Amino acid sequence: MSRMIPYESLQILNKPFEEKFKSKFSDFLEKGWYILGGEVSAFEAEFGAYHGQQSAVGVANGLDALILALKCCGFKSGDEVIVPSNTYIATILSIIHCGLTPVLVEPDIRTYNIDPSAIEDAVTSRTVAIMVVHLYGQCCDMDPILTIARDRGLKVIEDCAQAHGAKYKGKLAGTFGDFGAFSFYPTKNLGALGDAGAILCKSPEDEQKLRQLRNYGSEKKYHNGVIGYNSRLDELQAAFLRIKLPHLDEINQHKRKLASIYFDLLNDTFIKPRIDADYYNVYHIFNILHPKRDQLKAYLAEHHIITEIHYPVAPQDQVALQEYLLHFDYPVSAQIHETTLSLPCSFAHTEEEIRQVAEVMNRFSA
């Protein structure tokens, strides 16, 4: 029996960093400073520098990064935020948690990201922001989105949870809008060993407010200037992220190499991600579309290849969202959710494993 090819193996993925993790943990114990210490400050500086000296504020997770970015804007209850209909539920939850109204806009079927041509029609007098999601590791088409935002006076918040190091026309995800919200969930291209997140922002005023919001609304201990949260990046996770950040480009290049094998070997019965010179895709997820997705997934499992579906239930079909969405007719999003399949494409995978996956997939289509 052939060896199983997992969708992801965090043990293998983090093996190259294991000794440094152990050493850093010993240092952490020795220092005895567990909350908002030197590791968080250093990671914020290094993550900001990676993005061209953007201000970075560490928070507890990616959902909180989106929530705090919205809170920082000071929107009124009921204000509308445009958001893609093809996204993970966290993007929409952040809007609802802030007392705002999510307005779903369909994706471009070629890119799976929000369709700029559909945004204009969704803008109303109550629209205050566009929340874009750089899904699967590829940036959105930002030029027309930024034009709409500028012309209509709208804030732009980027959900970069799947786009660490991704670029659009040479510029990094998270640096286009007013805020860039990141998750460092363990499976991300830059993954912690637990939950963690960060927000990029441009103005000192926004940075100051975010630092207040994440720490009970406090700048000075026991003095609370705004209604805040407990959403601080963990000191230990910041230390682990500092170890991996210098390797982010290497991780992305490896995933891009694996993706190139899929592009070279998979036959045309599988709809593969779109390639465009303006986009530097980091393939957090390498997804394909296939009309017999469920049969394909089962066939691969029979051949010891594990895949995932991102995502099996579209936002408009989630029970939790039924009372919050303005309408429920999103056929492009539905088509993607019914046919998408995510293939193994991790820093933990070898090129030979990806060739095996492609070979088995081509046999299925034959």
N, C-alpha and C positions, 0 to 999 in steps of 0.2 A: 504494500500500500504506500502511495506517495505521501510525503510529509505535508501536513496542512499548511496552507498559506493564510495567515490570519489577516483580517482587515487592518488591524493595528496591533502592535505589541509595545506597550509603554516600557516594559522591562528591557527589551532589546533597544528601543529608541534611546533610553537614558543611560544605557550601559557605558558609552564613551565618557560620560560626565560623572560617573559614580564616585570615583576616588575624590574628585574635587568637591562633590556634594558632602561626602563624609567629613572632609577636612573643614569645609565651611560650617558644617553643623557643630563640630567641636569648637570652632571659634565663637560661634553663636552662643553656645552654652557657657563658655569661658567669660564672655562679655556680660551676660546676664541682662541685656537690654532687649526686650521682646517686642515693643510696640513703637512704630515711627522713630526708628533709630537711624544710624548711619547707612545701613544697607538700603533702606527705602530712599533716602536722600540721594545716594550714589546711583541707584538704578534710575530714578527719575531724571537725573542729569544725563546719564548715558543713553537712556531711551529718547530723551529730547534731542540729544546731539545726533543720534542716528537719523532722526527726522529733520535735520537741518536747524538745530537749536530751537525747536519748538518747546514751549513750556509743557512739562509732563507732571501729572498729579496721579499718584498711585491710589487705587481704590480696591475694594474687596473682591469685585468680580465684574464681568462684562455687563450684566444687567444694571448694576449700580452705576457703571460708567455712563450708560445711556440716560438713566434717571437723573443723575446729578448734572449732566450736561443740559438736559431740558429744564431742570430746576434753576440752573444758573441763568437761564434766559428770562425768567420772571413772567412767563405766559399766564394768561387768565384761564380759569376753569372753563372748559368747553371750546377753547380755541382748537383749531384743526391742524393736524400735522400729516402731511402726505408721506406715505410709506409704501414700499412694494408689497404686492400681494404674494409674492414668492419669497418667503423669508422664514427664519425660525421664529417661533412665537415670542421669544424674548424681546425682539425689536418692537413688537406691537404692545407687549405688556408694559414696557417702559412708558409709552405714551399714556396708557390707561392709568397707571399708577400715579401719574402727574395730574390727573383730572382733565386730560385733554382728549380730543376725539381723533381716533385714527381714520384716515381716509386712504383706502387701499387703491393702488394703481398697478395695472398689469405690467408684467415684465416683457422684454423683447425675447421672443422665443429663440433667437439665435445666441443670446448671451446669458439668459436667465436673470439678468439684472433689470432694474426699473427702466421702463421705456420713456426716455425724455419727451418724446412726442405726445405722450399721454398725460404728462404732468400738467401742462397748461390747462387742459380741460377740467382738471380736478381742483384748480385754485378757485377759492371763493373769497368773499370779504372777510371770512373768519380764519383763513389760512395764515399761519404764522411761521411755518417751517417745513422744510423738506428733509426727511430722514432717509438717506440713501444707505443701501447695504451692498458692500463689495463681496458678493456671494461666491463661495467655492474657491476664492483666491484670485479673482479677476476684478479689477476696478470697474466702476460704472463709467458711462460716457459723460464725463464731468463738464466739458465745455458748455454744452447746451443747458445742463442743469444749473450751472453757476450763472449763466445768462438770465434764465428765468428768475432765479433767486434775487439777482441784482435788480432786475427790472421791476419785480413785485415787492421788494423790500423784505424778503424772507430769510430767516436763518437757515443754515445748512449744517446738519449733524451727520457725520459719517459713522456708520456701524462697520468697524474694521475688524470684527472678531475673527474673520476668516482670511484676512488680507495683510498679515504681517510682511512687510517688504514688497508688496505688490505695487506696481507703478502704472500710471497713465501718462503717456507722453513724457516719460522720464521723471515724473514727480510722484512721490510716495503717497500711498493711501493714508488718510488721516491728516493731510496737510492742505487740503483744498478748502474745507468748510470752516465754520466757526469752532467746531469741536470734532475731534476724532476719538471715538470710544473703542477701546480694545479689551478683549478677553484673553487671559492666559491660561484658560482651561487646559489640562494636561495634554490633550490631543492636538492642540493648535501648533502651527509651525514654530512659534515661540511659546512653549508650554511650561507652566510651573509644575510643581508636584502636589498641587491642590488648586483651589480657586484663587484667582487673582485678576486684577484689571488695572487699566490706566486710562487717563483722558489727556489728549493733546489739546492745547488751546493757544490762542495768539496774543491775547492782551493780559497785562499784569493784573488788571482788575478781575478778569475772569479766573485767573489762576488763584488769586487771593480768596475769591468767593468759593471756589471748589475746595480749597483747603479747609475753609470753615465748614462747608456742608458735609464733608466726609467725617468730621470730628466733632459731632454734636453741635455744630454751629459756633464753634469756639476757636478764637485765635490765641487767646490767653487762657490758661487753665482755670476752670471754674467761672469764666466770664463768657457768656453765650450771646453773640450778636444777632444770629439768625436761627430759624428753626432748622436743625441739622439732622444728621444721620450718624450711625456708627458704621462706616464703610471705609476702613483703613486697609491699605495694602499690608499684608502680613510681613513682618521683618524677615522671617526665614524664607518665605517665598520670594521676596525681593533678592535675597542673597543667592538663591538658586537661579533666578532669572538673570542675574548679573553674570553667572557662569555661562549660560547658554546664549545670551545676546550676541557675543562676538562670533558665534557660529551660525547666526540666523541666515546669512547669505549662503553659507555652505549647505545648510539644510534645504533652503529654497532651490539651490542649483541641483541638488540631488533629486528632489521631487520633480523638477523640470526635466531632468534626464530620463527619469522613469516615464514621465508623460510622453516624452518624444518616442519612446519605444512603443507605447500604445498607438500613437499617431502613425508610426511606420508599419506596424504589424496588423492592427485591427482592420478588418475589411469594412466596406462601406454600408453594410447592413446595420451598423451601429452609428448613431449620430453622436459624433465626438464634439468636445468643446471647440468653439470658434477660435481661430488664430488670427490675430491682427497685429501689425507692427506697432500700433500705438499702445498696446497693452502688454505689460510684463506680468504674466499670470504665474502665481506661486503654487497653484494646485494644492491648496489645503485639502480640497476634495477633487478627485478626478472622476467626474460623472459622465455617463453616456445616457442617451435615450434609446429605448427599444420598445416596440409595441407589445412584445411578450416578456416584459420585465420580470414578472413573477416566475415564469417558467425558466428564464435565464438564471435568475438568482438560485433557484432550486437545483438546476443543472450544475452550476458552479459549486454549490455546496456538496453535491454528490461526488464531485471531483476534488474535494477537500480545499476549496477556495471560498473564503468567507467574504461577503460583500455587505454593504449597508444601503439603506434608502434614506436620502436626505431631501425631502422628508415624506413619510408615508401619509400624513394627514395635512392637507392644505389649511392655512389659517382660517379661511371662511367656513371650514368644516369642523373646527374645534368647538366643542360644547362651551368652553369657558368664554368664547368670544361672541356668542350669538347675540347678546344684548348690546354689544358695543359697535358692531359694524353697520355701516349705513345701508349696504346691500350685499348680496351674496353671489353675484354673477361674475365669476372670474375664470373664463374658459381657458385662457392661456396658462394661468397658474395651475388649474386643474389638470391640464394635459401634462405639464411637467411633473406634477406629483404622481401621476398615474404611470409614467413611463421612465422616470429617472432611476439610475442605479449607480452607486458609488463603488469604484473599484479600488483594490489595494494600491496605495501610492504613498508610502511613508518613508521617512528617514530610516526606518527599521527594515525596509525591503531591499533586496538585491535586484540587480538588473535581470539576472537569470530567472528569478521568481516572476517578474513582470512578463517576461517572454513566455513563461509557462501559462500565465493567466490568459494572455492574448491567444495562445495556441488553442486552449480549451474553448475559449469564446468563439473562435472561428469555426471550430468543429460543431458547436451548437448551431451556428447559422447555416452550416452546410446540411 
